[in-house]
Amino acid sequence: MALIQRIEADLPALLAASTVSDLQTRAHAMAGLCGIFGIDRLYALLGEIESACKDDDWLKAQDTVELLPEIWQQTRTALRQKIAGPA
């Protein structure tokens, strides 16, 4: 699925962002993609990161970024199960 590939391609750069501005830009872009496809949990987490960046709260943003890999793994699994349909 192109959505999964897109997020997996973009996530490493978001995780490695080293400035508030870069992190905010990347979180915003990924949140938009998640919002379009109804990936609510990831969308909300990315929104928290973006808000922390807007508040110039780097520590809060980084603490929230640390949650992304686990939430993404759970989301990816759910998306793949949904695509595959009933067993």
Protein Blocks (a to p, Z undefined) as FASTA:
>chain_A
ZZlmmmmmmmmmmmmpcbfklmmmmmmmmmmmmmmnopaklmmmmmmmmmmmmnopaklm
mmmmmmmmmmmmmmmmmmmmmmnopZZ
